[in-house]
Each structure stands twice: as C-alpha cells, then as structure tokens.
Amino acid sequence: MKTPGEQFNAAVGRQLRAEIAAAGSSIAAMAREIGIARSALDNYVTGKRAIPVPVVYAVSTALDVEPHVVLNRAEERLRAEGGRHIATVTPLHPRTDVPGRRQDESEVAFESPLAHDDDTDDLYD
C-alpha cells in the first residue's frame, strides 16, 4: 500500500507525463531539454522515484506552465482516479499591497554618520 505522499508523487508524475505529451514532446526530448537522463525522467513520471522539486520546476518552465498549476492538476487527477483526498494545493495569488519583483528597490535599514571603523562592538565584549 502506498503512502499518501507516494500516491501524490505518482499523480504528479502522471500529470507531468500528460503535460509533456500535450505539448507534443516526448520523455526523451524533455529530458534532453532540461538536462537529465531519459531514464531518470522516466522513473519520475512513472512514479518509481520521488520527483525532485527542481525537476518539476524545469519541466514546467520548459512547457511554459506554472509549477503550482501542475501540482493542482495532479491533485485533481488523483481525486478523479478515485484516490482519497490527501493534500490540498492552495494557489498563491500575488498580493496587491506587496511590491513585485520588478518593483524591488534597494533599502537601507539605517544610516549612520559613523564610519564603519568607528563603530563600537561593546555588546560583544
């Protein structure tokens, strides 16, 4: 009997395989594109081995699909295949009150008129 984690891993593998096929690619071509051995990718998509997060990310990026979308589809697939509901993947939506990556600005925690060599470290004596 597979653990819930193993069941979800297998569902993610089946979903990755479906996403690859839907894009008109093959396991061998995708493995070449993301730079891993075909046999390794085959083991991941068949559920024989646990899928590393970087592999999910690489395949998703190559297919131009967000990784969380693949995981969400895998959860739906698992439910549709009659597996028990073992995990909930909550999609994260960008918050409007938090600047995005393109709005990053360098910030200074504090400014001091003292030069670094004049600082005191009396808390550590």
C-alpha positions in Angstrom: 0.0 0.0 0.0 1.4 3.4 -1.0 1.6 6.2 1.5 -0.3 9.4 0.7 2.9 11.1 -0.2 3.8 8.3 -2.7 0.3 8.4 -4.2 0.6 12.2 -4.7 4.1 11.8 -6.1 2.8 9.2 -8.6 -0.1 11.6 -9.6 2.4 14.4 -10.1 4.4 12.0 -12.4 1.3 11.1 -14.4 0.4 14.8 -14.7 3.9 15.7 -15.9 3.8 12.9 -18.5 0.4 14.2 -19.7 1.7 17.8 -19.9 4.7 16.7 -21.9 2.5 14.7 -24.3 0.0 17.5 -24.6 2.9 19.8 -25.6 3.8 17.4 -28.4 7.0 16.4 -26.8 8.4 13.1 -25.5 10.1 11.9 -22.4 13.4 11.6 -24.2 13.1 15.1 -25.8 12.1 16.7 -22.5 15.0 15.0 -20.6 17.4 16.4 -23.2 15.9 19.8 -22.9 16.1 20.0 -19.1 19.5 18.3 -19.0 18.8 15.0 -17.2 18.9 11.4 -18.2 15.9 10.0 -20.0 15.8 7.0 -17.6 15.7 9.4 -14.7 12.8 11.4 -16.1 11.0 8.1 -17.0 11.4 6.9 -13.4 9.9 10.2 -12.1 6.9 10.3 -14.4 6.1 6.6 -13.8 6.2 7.1 -10.0 9.1 4.8 -9.5 11.2 7.5 -7.9 10.3 10.7 -5.9 10.3 13.7 -8.1 12.7 16.4 -7.0 11.2 19.9 -7.0 13.9 21.2 -9.4 12.7 18.7 -11.9 9.0 19.7 -11.6 10.2 23.3 -12.0 12.4 22.6 -15.0 9.7 20.6 -16.9 7.1 23.2 -16.0 9.3 26.0 -17.2 10.1 24.2 -20.5 6.4 23.7 -21.1 5.6 27.3 -20.1 3.2 26.1 -17.3 3.5 27.4 -13.7 4.6 24.6 -11.4 1.7 25.2 -9.0 -0.7 24.6 -11.9 0.9 21.2 -12.5 0.6 20.3 -8.8 -3.0 21.5 -8.7 -3.8 19.4 -11.8 -2.1 16.4 -10.2 -4.3 16.7 -7.1 -7.4 16.9 -9.3 -6.1 13.8 -11.2 -5.7 11.9 -8.0 -9.2 12.7 -6.9 -10.6 11.8 -10.3 -8.8 8.5 -10.3 -10.5 7.6 -7.0 -7.6 8.3 -4.7 -8.6 9.7 -1.4 -8.2 13.4 -0.9 -4.7 13.6 0.6 -3.5 17.1 0.1 -4.8 20.4 -0.8 -2.6 22.6 -3.0 -3.5 26.2 -2.4 -2.7 28.5 -5.3 -0.8 31.6 -4.2 -2.0 34.9 -5.7 0.2 38.0 -5.8 -0.8 40.5 -3.1 -1.5 44.0 -4.3 0.0 45.6 -1.2 3.4 43.9 -1.7 5.7 45.1 -4.4 6.5 42.6 -7.1 9.9 41.6 -8.4 10.0 44.4 -10.9 9.4 46.9 -8.2 12.3 45.9 -6.0 14.2 48.9 -4.6 17.3 48.7 -2.5 16.6 49.7 1.0 18.9 50.7 3.9 17.9 49.5 7.3 19.5 52.6 8.9 22.0 55.2 8.1 24.8 56.2 10.4 27.1 59.2 10.3 29.9 57.0 11.8 32.4 55.3 9.5 32.5 51.5 9.9 35.8 51.6 11.6 34.5 53.9 14.3 31.6 51.6 15.2 31.6 50.1 18.6 31.0 46.5 19.4 30.6 46.9 23.2 27.7 44.5 23.2 30.0 41.6 22.3 32.8 42.4 24.8 
